[in-house]
Amino acid sequence: MGSCFSFQIAVGDQTMNRIFDCLIGKSYIRTLEQNLRALQREMEDLRATQHEVQNKVAREESRHQQRLEAVQVWLDRVNSIDIECKDLLSVSPVELQKLCLCGLCTKYVCSSYKYGKKVFLLLEEVKILKSEGNFDEVSQPPPRSEVEERPTQPTIGQEEMLEKAWNRLMEDGVGIMGLHGMGGVGKTTLFKKIHNKFAEIGGTFDIVIWIVVSQGAKLSKLQEDIAEKLHLCDDLWKNKNESDKATDIHRVLKGKRFVLMLDDIWEKVDLEAIGIPYPSEVNKCKVAFTTRSREVCGEMGDHKPMQVNCLEPEDAWELFKNKVGDNTLSSDPVIVGLAREVAQKCRGLPLALNVIGETMASKTMVQEWEYAIDVLTRSAAEFSGMENKILPILKYSYDSLGDEHIKSCFLYCALFPEDGQIYTETLIDKLICEGFIGEDQVIKRARNKGYAMLGTLTRANLLTKVGTELANLLTKVSIYHCVMHDVVREMALWIASDFGKQKENFVVQASAGLHEIPEVKDWGAVRRMSLMRNEIEEITCESKCSELTTLFLQSNQLKNLSGEFIRYMQKLVVLDLSDNRDFNELPEQISGLVSLQYLDLSFTRIEQLPVGLKELKKLTFLDLAYTARLCSISGISRLLSLRVLSLLGSKVHGDASVLKELQQLENLQDLAITLSAELISLDQRLAKVISILGIEGFLQKPFDLSFLASMENLSSLWVKNSYFSEIKCRESETDSSYLHINPKIPCFTNLSRLDIVKCHSMKDLTWILFAPNLVVLFIEDSREVGEIINKEKATNLTSITPFLKLERLILCYLPKLESIYWSPLPFPLLLNIDVEECPKLRKLPLNATSAPKVEEFRILMYPPELEWEDEDTKNRFLPEMVSTSTSSKDPLLRNGIPRCLKSESTLLLLILLYLSSCRAFGLYN
């Protein structure tokens, strides 16, 4: 029967022949199922090859290479084939159902034939594409764009900064980048190096535009400079208005991948008004700029700008050596040592190193170098090249401040020593009295304005902020301080002396090694005088300083201050005599200082206040902190203008008689005081102005925490040899020794620092849950403290997460301490944990995500053995551990300062803790 069937087909018409060819000849139908499987398999392989090629291309393009055109054509073909394949495979189930006779035939011959042919041909094309995907090279160097290399000097010490700045600018997510730093620090040199790197990479950007903006630049001038680079600046263009010019610039740049480099901007540059398309990840354009102002960086849209700092000492010396030259340095062996001294005077500022180095390049005599050191030490403005090449350049920053009060504040900072730390809170209080902060009678608002003014100077890179801000520490001294670069300080003194014409306006010889008052030709010309940090023991001369408003005599060895010296100082506003450890008596002529508003006698041995003090009707700030021999402040109630008073650490404690005097000071807004154990009650108005409180000797009866609840401005509390009443949160509690607090309302909201020392009856400090803004917690030598937060007592307070603002936790000599908290806590601001001699404390309340990764974070631990929450926690924090050894004979170590510290800010904090503890608790007078 099969032969009959074959014969019939063989003798059939042409149509049957074509059907036979379809079924037997080309095999499109017979092999359809097999070809579909092969197509799927080959397509998967092709996609894998496509991904490999795309990854190679991405890597090369990240290196600023350009993909080959053949590679792009291949990738486009693969994408097209992929779409076609998906379409064919999507209908494959329907087409397979059409087959019959085990796939040898079909119910719909024509459509199955066409489909099978498409599958077959696509399979062949996929195989070909797959074989073509083995590229040896996928990219090539891009064509070089026309970037004119800018002339620049070789840099020393800026290589790392150059690399960081370049890498950041090239990041995909960075469209705007600012470099800020003080004048003369090398921003423009660094910027030129960045510009020239675009010439090295070539092709990545269509055009790189360099514009020098400078102070007072107008929009039209910037448009003109950019138009010249874009070849737009013909006569027709010049006659257009700014809006039309912006349209033209935008039209040209929107089709380009550009880099706009703006050197030396002093205020926000309005990119839109100029016509610059805003940089984005889509257009991949870049805008970079240099400025002296951190504030301008924020206004321009870079909220993480890069600061260009002065050179490190060795790099500074290398630069200075290059400018001086080997010939001069080798002319006499002594000169090298002297040259190092001269270089150090420049404090790493490239501008000063260059100018002074060039000036000294021909000086081959030792005496010339000795003279240079003398001039730079005594009056650097007189040094050759300083007045015409260095100070005027720095003065642009001063001129840009605008506000006259901020300018005065800046000049005032020059009264402090070279490289001296200027403590912000005491500085601001002085500025308030000097009238630079306005007439606001509310101290808190005035201080806030003072911080804003210092912030302006810091962002202008005229001051540098150092350390961590911890307002109202025990000594009324903030850890947050600022410093002024030596060359900037010379500029300030130069301006204050009317550019060197009136040198006796500002008599500043701080830290000059003086043993007596310097000679002054014209006392009547002196406006401000700073002789702080010297070794002056007595001042007995007469001075007719009728115009003097500021006198700094702190940190000397002063024993005697004669009345003749201050007799004519009727205009004196600020007098600082602090830290003269042997000074014990103010002259009665103090009564003649009728303009005096600020008087600092802290850390002196003054025994009593002179009768004439009550005549100081304008006195606003009086600091008597740590006057260990002062027993009485009788008559202080006559100082009706007094707004700030510190008695902390003095022998004047807050007993009934003292508080009676203080209650008469109606304008008092800020009080630091130690309360007496005999205290029965505290006036509510007085309680509200206490900012720093010392508690000592509350042993017979517990200190009533309700006092603290009423002190709404309390920011710092130290407690020695006392114990507290307990806190209970159950409203039904009737025991009068308990303080009842609504657990949902924190009542110690301003408390930022707590020091506990020798409180041996205290077992825990659960009450600090009600101090949500605690920044520093210091607990020492309290032998019954077993836990910081007790779980049972905190049962009703589980909604409160403690320590969210904590920056430093210091625990020393707590033999029973076993727990800080029973479970891991978040510490978003924590910088240091210091644990000394707490042998039972085996675990800290940390997990892997508890504290952010910051450079300053340290755990100081002795003994160093700890149990960790898990392996991730151990890996996170073990590298931050600093093991310390202690010795009970070492007073620094007994106060929590380890021998080895990696963080300078930590060391500073702990040293101040040590000093404040010693002074507060009578370790020395």
Secondary structure, DSSP 8 states (H G I E B T S, - for coil): -HHHHHHHHHTS-HHHHHHHIIIIIS-TTTTHHHHHHHHHHHHHHHHHHHHHHHHHHHHHHHTT-EE-HHHHHHHHHHHHHHHHHHHHHHTHHHHHHTEETTTTEESSHHHHHHHHHHHHHHHHHHHHHHHHT--S--EE---------------SS-HHHHHHHHHHHHSTT-SEEEEE--TTSSHHHHHHHHHHHHHHH-SSSSEEEEEE--TT--HHHHHHHHHHHTT--SHHHHTS-HHHHHHHHHHHHTTS-EEEEEEEE-S---HHHHT-----TTT--EEEEEES-HHHHHHHT-SS-EE-----HHHHHHHHHHHH-HHHHTS-HHHHHHHHHHHHHTTT-HHHHHHHHHHGGG--SHHHHHHHHHHHHHHGGGSTTIIIIIHHHHHHHHHTT--HHHHHHHHHHTTS-TT--EEHHHHHHHHHHHTSS-S---HHHHHHHHHHHHHHHHHTTSSEEES----S-TTS--S-EEE--HHHHHHHHHHHTTTTT-TTSEEE-TTS--SS----S-GGG--EEE--SS---EE------TT--EEE--SS---EE-HHHHTT-TT--EEE-TT-TT-----GGGGG-TT--EEE-TTS---S--GGGGG-TT--EEE-TT-TT----TTGGG-TT--EEE-TTSS--B-HHHHHHHHT-TT--EEEEEE-TT-----HHHHHHEEEEEEE---SS-B-THHHHH-TT--EEEEES--B--EE--TT---TTSEE--TTS-S-TT--EEEEES-TT----GGGGG-TT--EEEEES-TT--BSS-TTTTGGGTT--TTTT--EEEEES-TT--BS-SS----TT--EEEEES-TT--B-S--TTSS---TT-EEEEES---B-SSHHHHHHHGGGEEE----TT-HHHHTT--S--S-HHHHHHHHHHHHHHHHHTTS--
